[in-house]
């Protein structure tokens, strides 16, 4: 009873801490928009080739993935507030090093890798904090927290576009450093009990009995929809990450458009297209039966077809307005796909794991998809484009734009097989349905309301995931064990 009362007394402080965490979450994402917006100036100032610039863009994701493997264990063992402070100070130092002038490229590579590694503890911990202290508001708070990442990228892109056009691109990083310093100071003044979630999170080693890693992999690979949707998600994030990082550079250096106009149009594309797509995709799917219904596959198929057509049309024109319009459509339908495919993949994962292993293994199933998307979606996109563009200026561009078409064919193939399976199951179940009275198959009104409420909560958490900086597999170990 005393613990409950103490938790209730922290509610006024929780609002204030959440606002501070949300602002910090936005500010640490600024550099993800600064480099793409100023890529031409950065490449010229640092004397980098397209391939080297691609490596520079991929290393920040590599740092996030590598550090993520140990981030949750660090939080469980050490004071979370001190870990956050050290991470942010390390990030500030790495951002400053990136603005210095070197005759070789490796300091810039190391700087971006350390920046990604320093961001990882924040990416891991902030959602867990919201889930622990958010109470009745945690669904809305988590949505705001996830929305801060794409908005931070958008703000960084706009700031860098303006600053690079008027002054030196390095001032954009100086500005990010300047706003991060007060954020650290304010976080440091918070009481320890307002930040630390360890008393509320169980250690995963006591939650479930561990199974061999490859046995778990075999279990997840038994479901065709899970495998296909996971691969397509990776391809989608590969394409979107590559477009975000390289499209401004390509339109300015290859097609010779005005950089200010390019940055303005792509800023509007990147913030409106995916967000509207996520919202409408989730709402339409929920209206037609949710992720568990067969309609989810049909909706996915329709969105994939229109998205792939838009991506193909991008390569057929050299008009800037047409290109940005088709890219908006690509991002819109891609955004619509994410909550649907995430829901289908999540359902398949739980179906496999729950039927095969104990409850604690859910975190592995969820983290497996996230790990794949990080390693084969976010991380390779900048470097693959950079390498292909050294072979031909248009080769990397075509790779990014035709990649969604391959995913579309895979979705159509999966939808076809799922429909065949439903037809076979339906034929076999007709006789058994006649043996049961209608009342035995009816669903109560309260159950319908409860199902709708559960789907709504899941949708709100996923709606802005399309933009988010990749959250690695260890995030789910900390987050989902808290749920269990």
PABA-364897 format. One record per residue (C-alpha): x, y, z; residue in three letters. Coordinates in pm, whole numbers, plus 50000, padded with zeros to 5 digits. Layout:
N
@c1 X	c2 Y	c3 Z	r ala
...
END
This chain:
484
@c1 50000	c2 50000	c3 50000	r unk
@c1 50284	c2 50231	c3 50083	r unk
@c1 50451	c2 50169	c3 49745	r unk
@c1 50124	c2 50253	c3 49568	r unk
@c1 50090	c2 50578	c3 49761	r unk
@c1 50450	c2 50674	c3 49686	r unk
@c1 50391	c2 50604	c3 49318	r unk
@c1 50077	c2 50822	c3 49320	r unk
@c1 50275	c2 51107	c3 49483	r unk
@c1 50520	c2 51106	c3 49192	r unk
@c1 50247	c2 51184	c3 48933	r unk
@c1 50300	c2 51565	c3 48941	r unk
@c1 50675	c2 51513	c3 48896	r unk
@c1 50616	c2 51259	c3 48621	r unk
@c1 50453	c2 51519	c3 48397	r unk
@c1 50746	c2 51755	c3 48433	r unk
@c1 51004	c2 51481	c3 48379	r unk
@c1 50814	c2 51354	c3 48075	r unk
@c1 50820	c2 51697	c3 47912	r unk
@c1 51195	c2 51714	c3 47971	r unk
@c1 51250	c2 51362	c3 47834	r unk
@c1 51037	c2 51437	c3 47528	r unk
@c1 51234	c2 51752	c3 47448	r unk
@c1 51562	c2 51566	c3 47498	r unk
@c1 51439	c2 51286	c3 47271	r unk
@c1 51369	c2 51541	c3 46999	r unk
@c1 51703	c2 51721	c3 47037	r unk
@c1 51919	c2 51408	c3 47012	r unk
@c1 51759	c2 51332	c3 46674	r unk
@c1 51854	c2 51661	c3 46509	r unk
@c1 52178	c2 51530	c3 46356	r unk
@c1 51982	c2 51264	c3 46162	r unk
@c1 51829	c2 51549	c3 45964	r unk
@c1 52131	c2 51781	c3 45956	r unk
@c1 52362	c2 51557	c3 45753	r unk
@c1 52110	c2 51466	c3 45478	r unk
@c1 52011	c2 51832	c3 45436	r unk
@c1 52373	c2 51952	c3 45419	r unk
@c1 52516	c2 51640	c3 45251	r unk
@c1 52653	c2 51836	c3 44952	r unk
@c1 52840	c2 52081	c3 45176	r unk
@c1 52953	c2 51808	c3 45417	r unk
@c1 53083	c2 51594	c3 45133	r unk
@c1 53273	c2 51886	c3 44984	r unk
@c1 53417	c2 52011	c3 45315	r unk
@c1 53528	c2 51667	c3 45435	r unk
@c1 53647	c2 51563	c3 45086	r unk
@c1 53447	c2 51243	c3 45086	r unk
@c1 53340	c2 51029	c3 44793	r unk
@c1 52982	c2 50905	c3 44764	r unk
@c1 53088	c2 50570	c3 44904	r unk
@c1 53265	c2 50732	c3 45201	r unk
@c1 52960	c2 50953	c3 45267	r unk
@c1 52745	c2 50640	c3 45263	r unk
@c1 52971	c2 50476	c3 45521	r unk
@c1 52942	c2 50790	c3 45731	r unk
@c1 52562	c2 50764	c3 45722	r unk
@c1 52557	c2 50394	c3 45811	r unk
@c1 52797	c2 50411	c3 46103	r unk
@c1 52555	c2 50601	c3 46326	r unk
@c1 52309	c2 50308	c3 46296	r unk
@c1 52592	c2 50060	c3 46351	r unk
@c1 52680	c2 50236	c3 46676	r unk
@c1 52317	c2 50222	c3 46788	r unk
@c1 52292	c2 49849	c3 46719	r unk
@c1 52623	c2 49757	c3 46882	r unk
@c1 52565	c2 49963	c3 47195	r unk
@c1 52208	c2 49839	c3 47218	r unk
@c1 52324	c2 49487	c3 47298	r unk
@c1 52458	c2 49601	c3 47634	r unk
@c1 52254	c2 49915	c3 47703	r unk
@c1 51974	c2 49747	c3 47899	r unk
@c1 52219	c2 49554	c3 48115	r unk
@c1 52403	c2 49878	c3 48194	r unk
@c1 52077	c2 50037	c3 48306	r unk
@c1 51993	c2 49740	c3 48526	r unk
@c1 52331	c2 49753	c3 48699	r unk
@c1 52410	c2 50126	c3 48723	r unk
@c1 52224	c2 50443	c3 48814	r unk
@c1 52011	c2 50527	c3 48506	r unk
@c1 52042	c2 50902	c3 48559	r unk
@c1 52423	c2 50880	c3 48554	r unk
@c1 52411	c2 50659	c3 48242	r unk
@c1 52191	c2 50918	c3 48066	r unk
@c1 52425	c2 51200	c3 48166	r unk
@c1 52735	c2 51017	c3 48044	r unk
@c1 52562	c2 50923	c3 47718	r unk
@c1 52459	c2 51281	c3 47644	r unk
@c1 52800	c2 51423	c3 47732	r unk
@c1 52963	c2 51162	c3 47507	r unk
@c1 52724	c2 51254	c3 47227	r unk
@c1 52805	c2 51625	c3 47262	r unk
@c1 53179	c2 51553	c3 47244	r unk
@c1 53135	c2 51332	c3 46937	r unk
@c1 52925	c2 51600	c3 46763	r unk
@c1 53194	c2 51857	c3 46835	r unk
@c1 53468	c2 51629	c3 46699	r unk
@c1 53268	c2 51592	c3 46379	r unk
@c1 53288	c2 51968	c3 46320	r unk
@c1 53670	c2 51971	c3 46337	r unk
@c1 53893	c2 51963	c3 46031	r unk
@c1 54102	c2 51648	c3 45971	r unk
@c1 54315	c2 51537	c3 45679	r unk
@c1 54189	c2 51178	c3 45704	r unk
@c1 53835	c2 51036	c3 45714	r unk
@c1 53853	c2 50794	c3 46006	r unk
@c1 53793	c2 51057	c3 46282	r unk
@c1 53463	c2 51144	c3 46117	r unk
@c1 53370	c2 50776	c3 46097	r unk
@c1 53456	c2 50724	c3 46463	r unk
@c1 53261	c2 51034	c3 46560	r unk
@c1 52941	c2 50916	c3 46391	r unk
@c1 52976	c2 50566	c3 46535	r unk
@c1 53016	c2 50707	c3 46887	r unk
@c1 52719	c2 50939	c3 46828	r unk
@c1 52499	c2 50641	c3 46745	r unk
@c1 52633	c2 50445	c3 47042	r unk
@c1 52564	c2 50738	c3 47275	r unk
@c1 52207	c2 50769	c3 47145	r unk
@c1 52133	c2 50400	c3 47204	r unk
@c1 52089	c2 50418	c3 47586	r unk
@c1 51839	c2 50702	c3 47544	r unk
@c1 51648	c2 50511	c3 47275	r unk
@c1 51636	c2 50208	c3 47503	r unk
@c1 51548	c2 50377	c3 47829	r unk
@c1 51298	c2 50653	c3 47749	r unk
@c1 51015	c2 50419	c3 47632	r unk
@c1 51066	c2 50203	c3 47941	r unk
@c1 51044	c2 50511	c3 48163	r unk
@c1 50717	c2 50613	c3 47998	r unk
@c1 50572	c2 50265	c3 48042	r unk
@c1 50674	c2 50262	c3 48409	r unk
@c1 50568	c2 50610	c3 48521	r unk
@c1 50311	c2 50706	c3 48259	r unk
@c1 50027	c2 50514	c3 48428	r unk
@c1 49696	c2 50607	c3 48258	r unk
@c1 49873	c2 50843	c3 48017	r unk
@c1 50143	c2 50606	c3 47896	r unk
@c1 49979	c2 50528	c3 47560	r unk
@c1 49956	c2 50897	c3 47470	r unk
@c1 50299	c2 50967	c3 47615	r unk
@c1 50457	c2 50685	c3 47418	r unk
@c1 50299	c2 50820	c3 47099	r unk
@c1 50438	c2 51168	c3 47173	r unk
@c1 50779	c2 51018	c3 47250	r unk
@c1 50788	c2 50826	c3 46923	r unk
@c1 50663	c2 51129	c3 46734	r unk
@c1 50952	c2 51334	c3 46872	r unk
@c1 51204	c2 51134	c3 46668	r unk
@c1 51068	c2 51212	c3 46320	r unk
@c1 50990	c2 51566	c3 46425	r unk
@c1 51348	c2 51605	c3 46547	r unk
@c1 51478	c2 51477	c3 46213	r unk
@c1 51245	c2 51720	c3 46035	r unk
@c1 51359	c2 52015	c3 46250	r unk
@c1 51724	c2 51923	c3 46195	r unk
@c1 51666	c2 51900	c3 45820	r unk
@c1 51500	c2 52242	c3 45806	r unk
@c1 51762	c2 52408	c3 46029	r unk
@c1 52050	c2 52262	c3 45829	r unk
@c1 51887	c2 52370	c3 45502	r unk
@c1 51867	c2 52730	c3 45621	r unk
@c1 52204	c2 52739	c3 45795	r unk
@c1 52395	c2 52567	c3 45513	r unk
@c1 52250	c2 52813	c3 45261	r unk
@c1 52347	c2 53120	c3 45464	r unk
@c1 52645	c2 53016	c3 45675	r unk
@c1 52873	c2 52718	c3 45735	r unk
@c1 52702	c2 52379	c3 45785	r unk
@c1 52898	c2 52328	c3 46108	r unk
@c1 52679	c2 52588	c3 46281	r unk
@c1 52389	c2 52343	c3 46267	r unk
@c1 52589	c2 52102	c3 46485	r unk
@c1 52696	c2 52387	c3 46715	r unk
@c1 52327	c2 52472	c3 46757	r unk
@c1 52244	c2 52112	c3 46847	r unk
@c1 52526	c2 52107	c3 47100	r unk
@c1 52403	c2 52436	c3 47246	r unk
@c1 52050	c2 52307	c3 47310	r unk
@c1 52168	c2 51972	c3 47448	r unk
@c1 52373	c2 52133	c3 47726	r unk
@c1 52071	c2 52284	c3 47910	r unk
@c1 51887	c2 51957	c3 47863	r unk
@c1 52161	c2 51769	c3 48049	r unk
@c1 52165	c2 52030	c3 48324	r unk
@c1 51790	c2 52003	c3 48379	r unk
@c1 51795	c2 51621	c3 48379	r unk
@c1 52079	c2 51620	c3 48632	r unk
@c1 51866	c2 51820	c3 48876	r unk
@c1 51593	c2 51554	c3 48883	r unk
@c1 51560	c2 51335	c3 49195	r unk
@c1 51693	c2 50985	c3 49151	r unk
@c1 51357	c2 50822	c3 49220	r unk
@c1 51194	c2 51016	c3 48934	r unk
@c1 51424	c2 50854	c3 48676	r unk
@c1 51511	c2 50507	c3 48805	r unk
@c1 51273	c2 50230	c3 48689	r unk
@c1 51477	c2 49939	c3 48824	r unk
@c1 51249	c2 49870	c3 49122	r unk
@c1 50966	c2 49807	c3 48876	r unk
@c1 51145	c2 49595	c3 48614	r unk
@c1 51212	c2 49227	c3 48666	r unk
@c1 51540	c2 49080	c3 48562	r unk
@c1 51484	c2 48877	c3 48245	r unk
@c1 51710	c2 48597	c3 48370	r unk
@c1 51448	c2 48508	c3 48634	r unk
@c1 51150	c2 48531	c3 48401	r unk
@c1 51194	c2 48238	c3 48167	r unk
@c1 51405	c2 47938	c3 48099	r unk
@c1 51647	c2 48008	c3 47814	r unk
@c1 51644	c2 47811	c3 47493	r unk
@c1 51920	c2 47776	c3 47232	r unk
@c1 51927	c2 48073	c3 46998	r unk
@c1 51909	c2 47873	c3 46676	r unk
@c1 51614	c2 47671	c3 46808	r unk
@c1 51422	c2 47996	c3 46848	r unk
@c1 51522	c2 48106	c3 46498	r unk
@c1 51387	c2 47779	c3 46357	r unk
@c1 51058	c2 47837	c3 46534	r unk
@c1 51011	c2 48182	c3 46384	r unk
@c1 51101	c2 48066	c3 46033	r unk
@c1 50811	c2 47819	c3 46027	r unk
@c1 50559	c2 48091	c3 45943	r unk
@c1 50555	c2 48215	c3 45583	r unk
@c1 50369	c2 48542	c3 45663	r unk
@c1 50616	c2 48624	c3 45939	r unk
@c1 50921	c2 48566	c3 45719	r unk
@c1 50781	c2 48756	c3 45422	r unk
@c1 50653	c2 49053	c3 45623	r unk
@c1 50981	c2 49079	c3 45812	r unk
@c1 51181	c2 49077	c3 45487	r unk
@c1 50948	c2 49334	c3 45329	r unk
@c1 50973	c2 49558	c3 45638	r unk
@c1 51351	c2 49546	c3 45605	r unk
@c1 51330	c2 49635	c3 45236	r unk
@c1 51086	c2 49919	c3 45310	r unk
@c1 51312	c2 50073	c3 45574	r unk
@c1 51611	c2 50023	c3 45343	r unk
@c1 51439	c2 50223	c3 45071	r unk
@c1 51306	c2 50497	c3 45298	r unk
@c1 51636	c2 50541	c3 45486	r unk
@c1 51825	c2 50563	c3 45156	r unk
@c1 51579	c2 50820	c3 45021	r unk
@c1 51600	c2 51026	c3 45339	r unk
@c1 51980	c2 51028	c3 45335	r unk
@c1 52052	c2 51059	c3 44962	r unk
@c1 51761	c2 51212	c3 44771	r unk
@c1 51865	c2 51575	c3 44828	r unk
@c1 52221	c2 51496	c3 44723	r unk
@c1 52103	c2 51318	c3 44406	r unk
@c1 51858	c2 51588	c3 44299	r unk
@c1 52116	c2 51863	c3 44350	r unk
@c1 52435	c2 51701	c3 44215	r unk
@c1 52296	c2 51475	c3 43940	r unk
@c1 51975	c2 51644	c3 43824	r unk
@c1 52109	c2 51994	c3 43908	r unk
@c1 51804	c2 52135	c3 44086	r unk
@c1 51819	c2 52427	c3 44328	r unk
@c1 51914	c2 52300	c3 44673	r unk
@c1 51686	c2 52537	c3 44864	r unk
@c1 51381	c2 52428	c3 44667	r unk
@c1 51478	c2 52060	c3 44695	r unk
@c1 51518	c2 52081	c3 45072	r unk
@c1 51186	c2 52262	c3 45111	r unk
@c1 50988	c2 52013	c3 44903	r unk
@c1 51147	c2 51706	c3 45059	r unk
@c1 51091	c2 51847	c3 45409	r unk
@c1 50719	c2 51862	c3 45335	r unk
@c1 50726	c2 51513	c3 45184	r unk
@c1 50907	c2 51354	c3 45476	r unk
@c1 50688	c2 51494	c3 45752	r unk
@c1 50341	c2 51470	c3 45593	r unk
@c1 50351	c2 51160	c3 45370	r unk
@c1 50451	c2 50886	c3 45616	r unk
@c1 50253	c2 51032	c3 45906	r unk
@c1 49925	c2 51050	c3 45712	r unk
@c1 49993	c2 50705	c3 45569	r unk
@c1 50048	c2 50553	c3 45913	r unk
@c1 49730	c2 50708	c3 46051	r unk
@c1 49505	c2 50613	c3 45760	r unk
@c1 49659	c2 50268	c3 45720	r unk
@c1 49599	c2 50182	c3 46082	r unk
@c1 49246	c2 50324	c3 46089	r unk
@c1 49140	c2 50149	c3 45768	r unk
@c1 49281	c2 49817	c3 45888	r unk
@c1 49110	c2 49856	c3 46224	r unk
@c1 48778	c2 49938	c3 46052	r unk
@c1 48793	c2 49625	c3 45836	r unk
@c1 48862	c2 49376	c3 46110	r unk
@c1 49206	c2 49460	c3 46248	r unk
@c1 49538	c2 49284	c3 46196	r unk
@c1 49395	c2 48941	c3 46276	r unk
@c1 49151	c2 48939	c3 45985	r unk
@c1 49223	c2 48823	c3 45632	r unk
@c1 49137	c2 49176	c3 45513	r unk
@c1 49470	c2 49294	c3 45653	r unk
@c1 49650	c2 49101	c3 45378	r unk
@c1 49431	c2 49254	c3 45108	r unk
@c1 49484	c2 49608	c3 45239	r unk
@c1 49858	c2 49543	c3 45255	r unk
@c1 49852	c2 49419	c3 44898	r unk
@c1 49666	c2 49728	c3 44770	r unk
@c1 49898	c2 49972	c3 44951	r unk
@c1 50206	c2 49785	c3 44826	r unk
@c1 50086	c2 49798	c3 44464	r unk
@c1 50022	c2 50173	c3 44471	r unk
@c1 50350	c2 50237	c3 44656	r unk
@c1 50552	c2 50036	c3 44406	r unk
@c1 50383	c2 50212	c3 44113	r unk
@c1 50474	c2 50548	c3 44267	r unk
@c1 50836	c2 50439	c3 44313	r unk
@c1 50859	c2 50327	c3 43949	r unk
@c1 50710	c2 50657	c3 43830	r unk
@c1 50983	c2 50848	c3 44017	r unk
@c1 51243	c2 50702	c3 43779	r unk
@c1 51043	c2 50793	c3 43467	r unk
@c1 51054	c2 51171	c3 43505	r unk
@c1 51310	c2 51446	c3 43556	r unk
@c1 51060	c2 51712	c3 43663	r unk
@c1 51125	c2 51816	c3 44023	r unk
@c1 50758	c2 51865	c3 44112	r unk
@c1 50665	c2 51526	c3 43967	r unk
@c1 50955	c2 51356	c3 44147	r unk
@c1 50863	c2 51501	c3 44486	r unk
@c1 50495	c2 51422	c3 44424	r unk
@c1 50567	c2 51056	c3 44350	r unk
@c1 50805	c2 51037	c3 44647	r unk
@c1 50523	c2 51171	c3 44865	r unk
@c1 50298	c2 50892	c3 44738	r unk
@c1 50573	c2 50635	c3 44799	r unk
@c1 50621	c2 50756	c3 45156	r unk
@c1 50244	c2 50774	c3 45210	r unk
@c1 50174	c2 50416	c3 45102	r unk
@c1 50492	c2 50298	c3 45273	r unk
@c1 50369	c2 50460	c3 45593	r unk
@c1 50032	c2 50288	c3 45549	r unk
@c1 50208	c2 49951	c3 45520	r unk
@c1 50405	c2 49978	c3 45843	r unk
@c1 50128	c2 49948	c3 46107	r unk
@c1 49955	c2 49676	c3 45904	r unk
@c1 50268	c2 49465	c3 45848	r unk
@c1 50382	c2 49525	c3 46205	r unk
@c1 50047	c2 49396	c3 46329	r unk
@c1 50056	c2 49090	c3 46100	r unk
@c1 50417	c2 49013	c3 46195	r unk
@c1 50342	c2 49059	c3 46565	r unk
@c1 50045	c2 48822	c3 46540	r unk
@c1 50251	c2 48558	c3 46360	r unk
@c1 50532	c2 48588	c3 46613	r unk
@c1 50302	c2 48538	c3 46908	r unk
@c1 50129	c2 48248	c3 46736	r unk
@c1 50458	c2 48065	c3 46682	r unk
@c1 50618	c2 48142	c3 47013	r unk
@c1 50320	c2 48092	c3 47239	r unk
@c1 50254	c2 47752	c3 47089	r unk
@c1 50615	c2 47642	c3 47124	r unk
@c1 50782	c2 47803	c3 47424	r unk
@c1 50688	c2 47964	c3 47752	r unk
@c1 50564	c2 48319	c3 47792	r unk
@c1 50903	c2 48476	c3 47855	r unk
@c1 51022	c2 48402	c3 47504	r unk
@c1 50792	c2 48666	c3 47355	r unk
@c1 51069	c2 48922	c3 47389	r unk
@c1 51294	c2 48717	c3 47161	r unk
@c1 51026	c2 48690	c3 46893	r unk
@c1 50961	c2 49063	c3 46891	r unk
@c1 51327	c2 49158	c3 46910	r unk
@c1 51417	c2 48925	c3 46623	r unk
@c1 51216	c2 49134	c3 46376	r unk
@c1 51362	c2 49459	c3 46510	r unk
@c1 51716	c2 49325	c3 46484	r unk
@c1 51661	c2 49221	c3 46124	r unk
@c1 51518	c2 49562	c3 46030	r unk
@c1 51812	c2 49739	c3 46194	r unk
@c1 52082	c2 49525	c3 46033	r unk
@c1 51931	c2 49489	c3 45685	r unk
@c1 51715	c2 49800	c3 45659	r unk
@c1 51851	c2 50108	c3 45831	r unk
@c1 52220	c2 50024	c3 45850	r unk
@c1 52311	c2 49927	c3 45490	r unk
@c1 52097	c2 50183	c3 45302	r unk
@c1 52340	c2 50480	c3 45297	r unk
@c1 52649	c2 50272	c3 45221	r unk
@c1 52486	c2 50056	c3 44950	r unk
@c1 52366	c2 50365	c3 44764	r unk
@c1 52707	c2 50527	c3 44803	r unk
@c1 52882	c2 50222	c3 44657	r unk
@c1 52640	c2 50184	c3 44366	r unk
@c1 52661	c2 50554	c3 44281	r unk
@c1 53038	c2 50518	c3 44232	r unk
@c1 52960	c2 50266	c3 43956	r unk
@c1 52690	c2 50481	c3 43796	r unk
@c1 52527	c2 50805	c3 43920	r unk
@c1 52179	c2 50659	c3 43862	r unk
@c1 52238	c2 50301	c3 43980	r unk
@c1 52189	c2 50367	c3 44351	r unk
@c1 51886	c2 50584	c3 44275	r unk
@c1 51721	c2 50304	c3 44075	r unk
@c1 51805	c2 50051	c3 44347	r unk
@c1 51621	c2 50254	c3 44610	r unk
@c1 51320	c2 50312	c3 44386	r unk
@c1 51280	c2 49958	c3 44252	r unk
@c1 51329	c2 49789	c3 44590	r unk
@c1 50962	c2 49846	c3 44691	r unk
@c1 50849	c2 49663	c3 44375	r unk
@c1 51028	c2 49347	c3 44489	r unk
@c1 50856	c2 49374	c3 44825	r unk
@c1 50522	c2 49422	c3 44650	r unk
@c1 50562	c2 49095	c3 44459	r unk
@c1 50643	c2 48915	c3 44785	r unk
@c1 50331	c2 49056	c3 44951	r unk
@c1 50112	c2 48953	c3 44657	r unk
@c1 50258	c2 48602	c3 44673	r unk
@c1 50192	c2 48577	c3 45047	r unk
@c1 49839	c2 48711	c3 45012	r unk
@c1 49765	c2 48451	c3 44745	r unk
@c1 49885	c2 48164	c3 44965	r unk
@c1 49697	c2 48295	c3 45269	r unk
@c1 49377	c2 48315	c3 45065	r unk
@c1 49423	c2 47956	c3 44945	r unk
@c1 49480	c2 47843	c3 45303	r unk
@c1 49166	c2 48027	c3 45421	r unk
@c1 48962	c2 47864	c3 45143	r unk
@c1 49082	c2 47519	c3 45241	r unk
@c1 49016	c2 47581	c3 45609	r unk
@c1 48675	c2 47726	c3 45528	r unk
@c1 48573	c2 47419	c3 45329	r unk
@c1 48678	c2 47185	c3 45609	r unk
@c1 48497	c2 47387	c3 45875	r unk
@c1 48157	c2 47415	c3 45703	r unk
@c1 48040	c2 47078	c3 45832	r unk
@c1 48157	c2 47147	c3 46186	r unk
@c1 47979	c2 47484	c3 46192	r unk
@c1 47646	c2 47313	c3 46126	r unk
@c1 47696	c2 47105	c3 46439	r unk
@c1 47704	c2 47411	c3 46667	r unk
@c1 47410	c2 47641	c3 46747	r unk
@c1 47450	c2 48013	c3 46664	r unk
@c1 47474	c2 48103	c3 47032	r unk
@c1 47791	c2 47895	c3 47066	r unk
@c1 47960	c2 48101	c3 46797	r unk
@c1 47835	c2 48446	c3 46901	r unk
@c1 48056	c2 48712	c3 47056	r unk
@c1 47945	c2 48931	c3 47344	r unk
@c1 47926	c2 49308	c3 47308	r unk
@c1 48171	c2 49351	c3 47593	r unk
@c1 48424	c2 49126	c3 47420	r unk
@c1 48396	c2 49332	c3 47099	r unk
@c1 48455	c2 49652	c3 47297	r unk
@c1 48754	c2 49499	c3 47474	r unk
@c1 48907	c2 49379	c3 47146	r unk
@c1 48859	c2 49723	c3 46990	r unk
@c1 49023	c2 49887	c3 47293	r unk
@c1 49325	c2 49654	c3 47275	r unk
@c1 49370	c2 49713	c3 46900	r unk
@c1 49344	c2 50090	c3 46950	r unk
@c1 49619	c2 50089	c3 47213	r unk
@c1 49849	c2 49885	c3 46988	r unk
@c1 49775	c2 50112	c3 46690	r unk
@c1 49848	c2 50437	c3 46877	r unk
@c1 50187	c2 50298	c3 46985	r unk
@c1 50275	c2 50195	c3 46628	r unk
@c1 50138	c2 50491	c3 46429	r unk
@c1 50462	c2 50694	c3 46423	r unk
@c1 50705	c2 50401	c3 46431	r unk
@c1 50767	c2 50449	c3 46059	r unk
@c1 50992	c2 50751	c3 46120	r unk
@c1 51159	c2 50636	c3 46435	r unk
@c1 51530	c2 50593	c3 46479	r unk
@c1 51582	c2 50213	c3 46500	r unk
@c1 51526	c2 50066	c3 46845	r unk
@c1 51738	c2 49757	c3 46876	r unk
@c1 51654	c2 49413	c3 47002	r unk
@c1 51764	c2 49475	c3 47361	r unk
@c1 51500	c2 49746	c3 47394	r unk
@c1 51234	c2 49478	c3 47380	r unk
@c1 51413	c2 49268	c3 47642	r unk
@c1 51375	c2 49554	c3 47889	r unk
@c1 51036	c2 49675	c3 47764	r unk
@c1 50849	c2 49347	c3 47717	r unk
@c1 50981	c2 49190	c3 48036	r unk
@c1 50830	c2 49489	c3 48213	r unk
@c1 50498	c2 49399	c3 48050	r unk
@c1 50526	c2 49035	c3 48163	r unk
END
